[in-house]
Amino acid sequence: MVSGMLATLPTPPVDGFDLGFTEVRVYGILIATAVLVAAAWTRRRYERVGGDAELADRVTIWAVVIAFVGARLAYVAPRIDRFLDDPLGIIQIWEGGLALYGGLTFGLLALIVLLPRWGGDLRAFLDAVAPALPLAQAIGRWGNYFNQELYGTPTDLPWAVRIEDPVAEYAGFETFHPTFLYESLANLLLVAVILRIERTGRLRKGGLAAVYAIGYGVIRFTLELIRTDTTWRVLGLSRNALVSLSVLAVGIALLRGWQGRPEPGAEPVAGADGAPDEEPSEASAVLVGVAEAGDDDRAGRGDGGDADEDDPEA
């Protein structure tokens, strides 16, 4: 047993409410709240830069539905054998089991296809949604607390979380790193960083989405080093750690590409000799933006099952 605990995050008293005709899970309530908050903020931000608010609502609804489908498919696909005897379990997302990266990928694809077709500004919408995404994640991660999942390795730190029935590998321990809490706080910090960089005006339209990809890639990769919800490893790194590195690389590539390319319809700025000035480098733009951001710097699974690849939110 882990000893020397000064205080801990207690085991959640409930994980849902029985309404008689159905049971409402706290996980589902928090996910729904996260989606509504992010959608409302995205709408407001997109409208502020001249976007159509009704279009923002319409494309958000479609993107959210498609993202949930993608998140569930990405979770089910690697472990389809578990659902062969219970196919209805595939749709029971309120029990957990949403792969975040799958959701982000499908949601982004929906935006790329639908926004241009409906006459929207894709880059402006990506900027609008950039801080709303980590805010939604910060709220939604608390659903993992109520499901007693996505915790980290054992620890006796004062803020450790108590888990009633941990994975078999750690059956002798009671308290663990609350990685869902770490990610929630880190995502809130990422929101602040994105907003601060936005205020510098250094990034071209659409660049904030790349900042989100870079920031979340770093956050998720770091937390994957202490998460215990999968035993699938390559060179000691989990599947999601490897995906996080890919997201980080894509974010950097997008930032370089967008910063080095003039915005559609923009005229090059002439220098003193009448020749167009060179575009500012991505590195200088990002470093200046982060420097001006000041001091603003930057969830474990437990269902009593075996410690295999059963992460409820990959």
Sine and cosine of phi, psi and omega as CSV:
sin_phi,cos_phi,sin_psi,cos_psi,sin_omega,cos_omega
0.00,0.00,0.53,-0.85,0.10,-0.99
-0.97,0.23,0.75,-0.67,-0.06,-1.00
-0.88,-0.47,0.05,-1.00,0.08,-1.00
0.96,0.27,0.43,0.90,-0.04,-1.00
-0.98,0.20,0.81,-0.59,0.08,-1.00
-1.00,0.08,-0.59,0.80,0.02,-1.00
-0.25,-0.97,0.38,-0.92,0.02,-1.00
-0.57,-0.82,0.33,-0.95,0.20,-0.98
-0.96,0.28,0.84,-0.54,-0.07,-1.00
-0.95,0.31,0.36,-0.93,0.15,-0.99
-0.87,0.49,0.71,-0.70,-0.02,-1.00
-0.84,0.54,0.71,-0.70,-0.05,-1.00
-0.91,0.41,-0.53,0.85,0.00,-1.00
-0.62,-0.78,0.36,-0.93,0.12,-0.99
-0.84,-0.55,0.06,1.00,0.03,-1.00
-0.03,-1.00,0.01,-1.00,-0.04,-1.00
-0.73,-0.68,0.73,-0.68,0.01,-1.00
-1.00,-0.02,0.90,-0.43,0.00,-1.00
-1.00,-0.08,0.14,0.99,-0.02,-1.00
1.00,-0.07,-0.85,0.52,0.00,-1.00
-1.00,-0.01,-0.26,0.97,0.03,-1.00
-0.29,-0.96,0.28,-0.96,0.05,-1.00
-0.94,-0.35,0.74,-0.67,0.03,-1.00
-0.98,-0.22,0.83,-0.56,-0.01,-1.00
-1.00,-0.02,0.63,-0.77,0.04,-1.00
-0.87,0.48,-0.59,0.81,0.06,-1.00
-0.81,0.59,-0.74,0.67,-0.01,-1.00
-0.91,0.42,-0.63,0.78,0.02,-1.00
-0.88,0.47,-0.70,0.72,-0.03,-1.00
-0.93,0.37,-0.63,0.77,0.04,-1.00
-0.90,0.44,-0.70,0.72,0.02,-1.00
-0.89,0.46,-0.67,0.74,0.04,-1.00
-0.88,0.48,-0.69,0.73,0.00,-1.00
-0.87,0.49,-0.69,0.73,-0.01,-1.00
-0.90,0.43,-0.71,0.71,-0.04,-1.00
-0.91,0.42,-0.68,0.74,0.01,-1.00
-0.90,0.44,-0.72,0.69,-0.01,-1.00
-0.90,0.43,-0.65,0.76,0.00,-1.00
-0.90,0.44,-0.68,0.73,-0.01,-1.00
-0.90,0.43,-0.68,0.74,-0.01,-1.00
-0.93,0.37,-0.65,0.76,0.03,-1.00
-0.88,0.48,-0.70,0.71,0.03,-1.00
-0.84,0.54,-0.73,0.68,-0.02,-1.00
-0.90,0.44,-0.68,0.73,-0.02,-1.00
-0.93,0.38,-0.64,0.77,0.00,-1.00
-0.92,0.38,-0.64,0.77,0.03,-1.00
-0.91,0.40,-0.57,0.82,-0.03,-1.00
-0.89,0.45,-0.48,0.88,0.00,-1.00
-0.99,-0.15,0.31,0.95,0.09,-1.00
0.99,-0.12,0.10,1.00,0.00,-1.00
-0.98,0.20,0.34,-0.94,0.02,-1.00
-0.99,0.15,0.90,-0.45,-0.06,-1.00
-0.89,0.45,-0.64,0.77,0.00,-1.00
-0.91,0.41,-0.59,0.81,0.07,-1.00
-0.91,0.42,-0.64,0.77,0.02,-1.00
-0.87,0.50,-0.68,0.73,0.02,-1.00
-0.89,0.46,-0.71,0.70,-0.07,-1.00
-0.90,0.43,-0.73,0.68,-0.05,-1.00
-0.94,0.33,-0.51,0.86,0.03,-1.00
-0.92,0.40,-0.68,0.73,0.02,-1.00
-0.85,0.52,-0.75,0.66,0.00,-1.00
-0.90,0.44,-0.69,0.73,-0.03,-1.00
-0.90,0.43,-0.62,0.78,0.00,-1.00
-0.92,0.40,-0.71,0.70,0.02,-1.00
-0.87,0.48,-0.74,0.68,0.00,-1.00
-0.91,0.42,-0.61,0.80,0.02,-1.00
-0.90,0.43,-0.65,0.76,0.04,-1.00
-0.90,0.44,-0.65,0.76,0.06,-1.00
-0.87,0.49,-0.72,0.69,0.01,-1.00
-0.90,0.45,-0.65,0.76,0.00,-1.00
-0.90,0.44,-0.65,0.76,0.00,-1.00
-0.95,0.32,-0.68,0.73,0.02,-1.00
-0.88,0.48,-0.66,0.75,-0.01,-1.00
-0.92,0.40,-0.48,0.88,0.08,-1.00
-0.97,0.23,-0.70,0.72,-0.10,-0.99
-0.95,0.31,-0.66,0.75,-0.14,-0.99
-0.78,0.62,-0.74,0.68,-0.03,-1.00
-0.96,0.29,-0.21,0.98,-0.06,-1.00
-0.74,-0.68,0.62,0.78,-0.08,-1.00
-0.88,0.48,-0.45,0.89,-0.01,-1.00
-0.87,0.49,-0.44,0.90,0.00,-1.00
-0.96,0.28,-0.31,0.95,-0.07,-1.00
-0.96,-0.29,0.02,1.00,-0.03,-1.00
-0.90,0.44,-0.59,0.81,0.01,-1.00
-1.00,0.00,-0.13,0.99,-0.02,-1.00
-0.60,-0.80,0.93,0.38,-0.06,-1.00
-0.87,0.49,-0.48,0.88,0.03,-1.00
-0.92,0.40,-0.36,0.93,0.04,-1.00
-0.89,0.45,-0.35,0.94,-0.02,-1.00
-0.88,0.47,-0.54,0.84,-0.07,-1.00
-1.00,-0.08,0.00,1.00,-0.05,-1.00
-1.00,0.09,0.92,0.40,-0.07,-1.00
-0.95,0.32,-0.32,0.95,0.03,-1.00
-0.92,0.38,-0.26,0.97,0.06,-1.00
-0.99,0.11,-0.02,1.00,-0.13,-0.99
0.99,-0.15,0.10,-0.99,0.02,-1.00
0.97,-0.22,0.79,0.61,0.08,-1.00
-0.85,-0.52,0.86,-0.52,0.02,-1.00
-1.00,0.07,0.94,-0.33,-0.11,-0.99
-0.83,0.55,-0.72,0.70,-0.03,-1.00
-0.91,0.43,-0.56,0.83,0.08,-1.00
-0.90,0.44,-0.66,0.75,0.03,-1.00
-0.90,0.43,-0.70,0.72,0.02,-1.00
-0.88,0.47,-0.66,0.75,-0.02,-1.00
-0.91,0.42,-0.76,0.65,-0.01,-1.00
-0.92,0.40,-0.62,0.78,0.03,-1.00
-0.90,0.44,-0.66,0.75,0.02,-1.00
-0.90,0.43,-0.67,0.74,0.03,-1.00
-0.87,0.50,-0.63,0.78,0.03,-1.00
-0.88,0.47,-0.68,0.73,0.02,-1.00
-0.90,0.44,-0.69,0.73,-0.03,-1.00
-0.88,0.47,-0.60,0.80,-0.03,-1.00
-0.99,0.16,-0.72,0.70,-0.17,-0.98
-0.99,0.15,-0.65,0.76,-0.09,-1.00
-0.88,0.48,-0.77,0.64,0.04,-1.00
-0.88,0.47,-0.60,0.80,-0.02,-1.00
-0.91,0.42,-0.56,0.83,-0.03,-1.00
-1.00,-0.10,0.17,0.99,0.07,-1.00
0.99,0.15,0.34,0.94,0.01,-1.00
-1.00,0.00,0.20,-0.98,0.02,-1.00
-0.99,-0.17,0.97,-0.25,-0.09,-1.00
-0.88,0.47,-0.72,0.69,-0.04,-1.00
-0.90,0.44,-0.67,0.74,0.01,-1.00
-0.90,0.43,-0.62,0.79,0.01,-1.00
-0.93,0.36,-0.62,0.79,0.04,-1.00
-0.89,0.45,-0.63,0.77,0.09,-1.00
-0.89,0.45,-0.64,0.77,-0.03,-1.00
-0.91,0.42,-0.62,0.79,-0.08,-1.00
-1.00,0.07,-0.26,0.97,-0.12,-0.99
-0.82,0.58,-0.77,0.64,0.03,-1.00
-0.99,0.17,-0.34,0.94,-0.01,-1.00
-0.95,0.32,-0.52,0.85,0.00,-1.00
-0.89,0.45,-0.81,0.59,0.02,-1.00
-0.90,0.43,-0.47,0.88,0.08,-1.00
-0.91,0.42,-0.69,0.72,0.05,-1.00
-0.88,0.48,-0.65,0.76,0.02,-1.00
-0.91,0.41,-0.63,0.78,0.01,-1.00
-0.88,0.48,-0.61,0.79,0.03,-1.00
-0.97,0.26,-0.75,0.67,-0.08,-1.00
-0.89,0.45,-0.52,0.86,-0.03,-1.00
-0.87,0.49,-0.42,0.91,0.03,-1.00
-0.93,0.37,-0.31,0.95,0.13,-0.99
-0.90,0.45,-0.52,0.86,0.04,-1.00
-0.92,0.38,-0.52,0.86,0.07,-1.00
-0.90,0.45,-0.74,0.67,-0.03,-1.00
-0.93,0.36,-0.43,0.90,0.08,-1.00
-1.00,0.05,-0.04,1.00,-0.06,-1.00
0.79,0.62,0.86,0.51,-0.05,-1.00
-0.60,-0.80,0.21,-0.98,0.03,-1.00
0.84,0.54,0.65,0.76,0.14,-0.99
-1.00,-0.05,0.14,-0.99,-0.06,-1.00
-0.97,-0.24,-0.44,-0.90,-0.02,-1.00
-0.96,0.28,0.31,-0.95,-0.01,-1.00
-0.87,0.49,0.59,-0.81,0.05,-1.00
-0.40,-0.92,0.39,-0.92,0.09,-1.00
-0.92,-0.39,0.37,0.93,0.07,-1.00
-0.87,0.49,0.48,-0.88,-0.07,-1.00
-0.84,0.54,-0.48,0.88,-0.04,-1.00
-0.99,-0.13,0.27,0.96,0.03,-1.00
-0.87,0.49,0.42,-0.91,0.00,-1.00
-0.96,-0.27,0.66,-0.75,0.05,-1.00
-0.99,0.10,0.77,-0.64,0.02,-1.00
-0.88,-0.47,0.80,-0.60,-0.09,-1.00
-0.93,0.37,-0.69,0.73,-0.12,-0.99
-0.66,-0.75,0.98,0.21,-0.08,-1.00
-0.94,0.35,0.17,-0.99,0.03,-1.00
-0.87,0.50,0.42,-0.91,-0.14,-0.99
-0.83,0.56,-0.59,0.81,-0.05,-1.00
-0.87,0.49,-0.47,0.88,-0.04,-1.00
-0.87,-0.49,0.56,0.83,-0.07,-1.00
-0.89,0.45,-0.38,0.93,-0.02,-1.00
-1.00,0.07,0.06,1.00,-0.05,-1.00
-0.90,-0.44,0.38,-0.92,-0.01,-1.00
-0.89,-0.46,-0.49,0.87,-0.10,-1.00
-0.84,-0.54,0.58,-0.81,-0.15,-0.99
-0.62,-0.78,0.28,-0.96,0.10,-0.99
-0.88,0.47,0.80,-0.60,0.05,-1.00
-0.99,0.12,0.97,0.22,-0.08,-1.00
-0.89,0.45,-0.47,0.88,0.08,-1.00
-0.90,0.44,-0.59,0.80,0.05,-1.00
-0.93,0.36,-0.69,0.72,0.03,-1.00
-0.85,0.53,-0.70,0.72,-0.03,-1.00
-0.93,0.36,-0.61,0.80,0.03,-1.00
-0.86,0.51,-0.75,0.66,-0.01,-1.00
-0.92,0.40,-0.65,0.76,0.01,-1.00
-0.90,0.43,-0.59,0.81,0.03,-1.00
-0.93,0.38,-0.60,0.80,0.07,-1.00
-0.89,0.46,-0.63,0.78,0.06,-1.00
-0.91,0.42,-0.63,0.78,0.04,-1.00
-0.89,0.46,-0.62,0.79,0.08,-1.00
-0.84,0.54,-0.74,0.67,-0.02,-1.00
-0.89,0.46,-0.66,0.75,0.00,-1.00
-0.90,0.43,-0.70,0.71,0.00,-1.00
-0.87,0.49,-0.70,0.72,-0.01,-1.00
-0.92,0.40,-0.61,0.80,0.00,-1.00
-0.93,0.37,-0.68,0.73,0.05,-1.00
-0.90,0.44,-0.63,0.78,0.03,-1.00
-0.85,0.53,-0.65,0.76,-0.04,-1.00
-0.93,0.38,-0.38,0.92,0.03,-1.00
-0.95,0.32,-0.38,0.92,-0.01,-1.00
0.94,0.34,0.29,0.96,-0.08,-1.00
-0.99,0.11,-0.38,0.93,-0.07,-1.00
-1.00,-0.09,0.57,-0.82,0.08,-1.00
-0.96,0.26,0.27,-0.96,-0.03,-1.00
-0.82,0.57,0.76,-0.65,-0.02,-1.00
1.00,-0.10,-0.23,0.97,-0.07,-1.00
-0.93,0.37,-0.43,0.90,-0.02,-1.00
-0.91,0.42,-0.50,0.87,0.05,-1.00
-0.90,0.43,-0.61,0.80,0.05,-1.00
-0.92,0.38,-0.60,0.80,0.06,-1.00
-0.88,0.47,-0.67,0.74,0.06,-1.00
-0.86,0.51,-0.72,0.69,-0.03,-1.00
-0.87,0.48,-0.68,0.73,0.01,-1.00
-0.91,0.42,-0.74,0.67,-0.04,-1.00
-0.90,0.44,-0.73,0.68,-0.02,-1.00
-0.95,0.33,-0.54,0.84,0.07,-1.00
-0.85,0.52,-0.68,0.73,0.03,-1.00
-0.92,0.40,-0.72,0.69,-0.01,-1.00
-0.86,0.52,-0.78,0.62,-0.09,-1.00
-0.92,0.38,-0.65,0.76,0.03,-1.00
-0.86,0.51,-0.69,0.72,-0.02,-1.00
-0.89,0.46,-0.70,0.71,-0.04,-1.00
-0.94,0.33,-0.50,0.87,0.03,-1.00
-0.89,0.46,-0.35,0.93,0.00,-1.00
-0.93,0.36,-0.37,0.93,0.00,-1.00
-0.86,-0.51,0.04,1.00,0.06,-1.00
-0.97,0.24,0.49,-0.87,-0.12,-0.99
-0.88,-0.48,0.25,0.97,-0.16,-0.99
-1.00,0.00,0.10,1.00,0.07,-1.00
-0.49,-0.87,0.58,-0.81,0.08,-1.00
-0.96,-0.27,-0.02,1.00,0.03,-1.00
-0.96,0.28,0.91,-0.41,-0.08,-1.00
-0.70,-0.71,0.55,-0.83,0.17,-0.99
-0.76,-0.65,0.88,-0.47,-0.07,-1.00
0.82,0.58,0.57,0.82,0.03,-1.00
0.99,0.13,-0.02,1.00,-0.04,-1.00
-0.96,-0.28,0.67,-0.74,0.03,-1.00
-0.96,0.28,0.20,-0.98,0.04,-1.00
-0.83,0.55,-0.70,0.71,-0.04,-1.00
-0.95,0.30,-0.44,0.90,0.11,-0.99
-0.92,0.40,-0.66,0.75,0.03,-1.00
-0.91,0.41,-0.65,0.76,0.06,-1.00
-0.89,0.45,-0.62,0.78,0.01,-1.00
-0.88,0.48,-0.64,0.76,0.06,-1.00
-0.89,0.46,-0.62,0.79,0.03,-1.00
-0.91,0.41,-0.67,0.74,0.03,-1.00
-0.89,0.46,-0.66,0.75,0.05,-1.00
-0.87,0.49,-0.71,0.70,0.00,-1.00
-0.91,0.42,-0.66,0.75,0.02,-1.00
-0.90,0.44,-0.66,0.75,0.02,-1.00
-0.87,0.49,-0.69,0.72,0.02,-1.00
-0.90,0.43,-0.68,0.73,0.00,-1.00
-0.89,0.45,-0.68,0.74,0.02,-1.00
-0.90,0.44,-0.67,0.75,0.00,-1.00
-0.89,0.45,-0.68,0.73,0.03,-1.00
-0.90,0.45,-0.69,0.72,-0.03,-1.00
-0.91,0.41,-0.71,0.71,-0.04,-1.00
-0.96,0.29,-0.58,0.81,0.01,-1.00
-0.94,0.33,-0.48,0.88,-0.04,-1.00
-1.00,-0.04,0.05,1.00,-0.04,-1.00
-0.84,-0.54,0.76,-0.65,0.01,-1.00
-0.89,0.45,0.51,-0.86,0.04,-1.00
-0.92,0.38,0.50,-0.86,0.01,-1.00
-0.81,0.59,0.80,-0.60,0.04,-1.00
1.00,0.09,-0.06,1.00,-0.02,-1.00
-0.99,0.14,0.63,-0.78,0.05,-1.00
-1.00,-0.01,0.66,-0.75,0.05,-1.00
-0.90,0.43,0.59,-0.81,-0.01,-1.00
-1.00,0.09,0.80,-0.60,-0.03,-1.00
-0.98,0.18,0.61,-0.80,0.06,-1.00
-1.00,0.06,-0.13,-0.99,-0.05,-1.00
-0.90,0.44,-0.48,0.88,-0.01,-1.00
-1.00,-0.01,0.12,0.99,0.02,-1.00
1.00,0.02,-0.18,0.98,0.00,-1.00
-1.00,0.05,0.49,-0.87,0.02,-1.00
-0.87,0.50,0.69,-0.72,0.09,-1.00
-0.92,0.40,0.47,-0.89,0.09,-1.00
-0.95,0.31,0.56,-0.83,0.05,-1.00
-0.91,0.41,0.62,-0.78,0.07,-1.00
-0.89,0.46,0.61,-0.79,-0.01,-1.00
-0.94,0.35,0.45,-0.89,0.04,-1.00
-0.87,0.50,-0.67,0.74,-0.05,-1.00
-0.87,0.49,-0.74,0.67,-0.03,-1.00
-0.90,0.43,-0.64,0.77,-0.02,-1.00
-0.90,0.44,-0.71,0.70,-0.03,-1.00
-0.93,0.37,-0.68,0.73,-0.01,-1.00
-0.89,0.45,-0.67,0.75,0.04,-1.00
-0.90,0.43,-0.68,0.73,-0.01,-1.00
-0.89,0.46,-0.69,0.72,0.01,-1.00
-0.93,0.37,-0.62,0.78,0.02,-1.00
-0.88,0.48,-0.65,0.76,-0.01,-1.00
-0.97,0.24,-0.19,0.98,0.05,-1.00
-0.96,0.29,-0.17,0.99,0.09,-1.00
0.94,0.35,-0.73,-0.68,-0.12,-0.99
-1.00,0.09,0.00,1.00,-0.09,-1.00
-0.96,0.28,1.00,0.05,0.14,-0.99
-1.00,-0.09,-0.17,-0.99,-0.11,-0.99
-0.80,0.60,0.00,0.00,0.00,0.00
0.00,0.00,0.00,0.00,0.00,0.00
0.00,0.00,0.51,-0.86,-0.11,-0.99
-0.71,-0.71,0.65,-0.76,0.04,-1.00
-0.40,-0.92,1.00,0.00,0.06,-1.00
-0.88,-0.48,0.26,0.97,0.02,-1.00
0.99,0.11,0.00,1.00,-0.03,-1.00
-1.00,0.02,-0.11,-0.99,0.02,-1.00
-0.96,0.28,0.39,-0.92,-0.03,-1.00
-0.99,0.12,0.90,0.44,0.08,-1.00
-0.93,-0.37,-0.24,-0.97,-0.11,-0.99
-0.97,0.26,0.97,0.25,-0.03,-1.00
-0.83,-0.57,0.58,0.81,0.01,-1.00
-0.91,0.42,0.83,-0.56,-0.04,-1.00
-0.94,0.35,-0.40,0.92,0.10,-0.99
-0.65,-0.76,0.99,-0.16,-0.16,-0.99
-0.95,0.31,0.00,0.00,0.00,0.00
